[in-house]
Amino acid sequence: YVYKAVAKQNQAGFLGVRAAMAGGRQKLHDFSQGVKTIYALASAQAAAKQAEEKGMTEQLEEQLARQGMAAVFRMGLLEVEGTVRDVCLALLDAAPDKTARQERVAALYKLGCLYKDAGARGQKEEREAMRAEMRARQAAEAQLAAEAAEAPKA
């Protein structure tokens, strides 16, 4: 996302309208990511409080771990996006002339497209793997239930 956003903000356009729109989208993205991070932290804190009040169960431990990891992921994502944005801006600022800057803007945009496409493919593969794992678990559970039903009652 960041590569394309920085490229769009630095593209030449009519009276800077395109750059202003891209800047607005960037601010909305940053706000959205911030809200998601705060929500993840609040969820992790709520799970920790619930575990403290009710006592730690396996289910609560799993929930706490999942929400804690989500919060850590969100904080890391904010940090990585900020660093990538700073590097992109430094790359553009170091351009020796306007032509080189525009070539770098185009390259950043292409890089952003490549990463976005790769991420979409990875998400699709991950979803398919999760579905296959769920089907395998359901089949194993069904087989265990069938074996338990067939077992002689003592």
N, C-alpha and C positions, 0 to 999 in steps of 0.2 A: 504494500500500500504506500509506504513512505516514498519509494523511488518515483512512482507515478505522480504522487502529490507534489513533490518538490519540482519535478519536471513541469507539471502543469502550471505551478506558481511562477515559474521562470520562463515560460514560453512567451514569445512576442505575440501580441494580439492587439486588437483595436482598443485604444485608450486604456489598456490594462484590465479590461473587463474580465477576460478569461482568468487572469492571475488573481483578481479580486474574488471571483467565484470559487476558484480553487482554494484560496486562503480561507474563505468562509467554510468550505467543506472540511478543511483541515481542522479548524477550530471545533466544528461539530464532532468530528472524529475523536479529537483529543478529549472533549467533554464526555462523550459516550464511553470512551475507554476508562476515563477517571471514575465515572459512575459505576461501571462494571467492576472496577477494582474495589471501590468502597463497598459495594454490595457483597463481593466475595469475602472481604475482610469481616464485614458484619455477620455474614452467614457462618464463618469459621468461629467467630467469637460466640455466637448464639449456640453453636454445637458444643463448644467447650463448656459453656455455662450449663447446658443441659446435662452434659456428662458429669459435671461436678455435682449437680443437684441430685440426679437420679442414680449416680454410680455408673462406672464405665462398663458398658456391655459391648459385645463384639460388634453389634450393629451400630452403636454410637461411635465406637472407635473407628469403624470403617467410614462413617459419615464425616467424622472430624478430620480424618486423614484426607478424604476426597476434597472437602471444602478448604482445608489448609493448603493443599496442593494447588487448588484453583486460585486462591489468593496469592500464593507465591508466583504462579504463572502470570497472573495479571500484572503484578508489580514488575516482574522481569520484562514483560512485553512493553510496558511503558518505558522502561530504561533502554531497552534495545531500540525501540522506535525513535527515542530522543537522540541516541547516539548515531543511528543511521542518518537521521535528518541533519545532524551537525556535520557529519562527514560529507554528505551530499552538498550541503551549502559551502563547505570549505573547498570542495572540488570545483564547484562553479565559480567561486570567488578567485580561485587560482588560475582561471583561464586567462591566457595572455591577450586575447582580443574577443570581439563580439562573435566572430565566426566560430572560434573554438568553443566559446560558451554555448552557442546554439547547438553545436555538434554534441557537446556533453549533455545538454538537456535532452536531446533526441536519444542518446545512449541510455540515460537514466530511465527515460520512458520505456524504452525497449526492455531494459532489465526488469523494470517493474512488471511489465506484461509477462515476461518469462516466469518470474517468481509466482505471479498470480496463477498462471496456468498450471505450473508444477504443484502449487498448493491445492488447487482444485482437484487435480488427479490424485494427489496423496489423500485428500479427504474422502474421495470416492472409494479408493482402495481400502482405507481404514474402516469406512462404513460397511463395506462388503465383508471384510474380515470379522468385524464385530457381529454381523448377522450370522455368518457361518459358525462362529463360536457359540452364539445363543442357540442356534439350531442343534448343535452338538450337545450342549448342556441339557436342552429340553429332551433330546432323545435319550441321553444317559439317565436323566431323572425318570423318564417314562419307563425305561427298562428296569431300573431299580424298583419302581412302584409295582411293575408287573411281577418281578421276582419275589417281592415281599408278599404279594397277593397269592402267589403260587406256593409259597413256603408253607409246610405243614404247621398247624397251630399246636403249640405245646400245651 
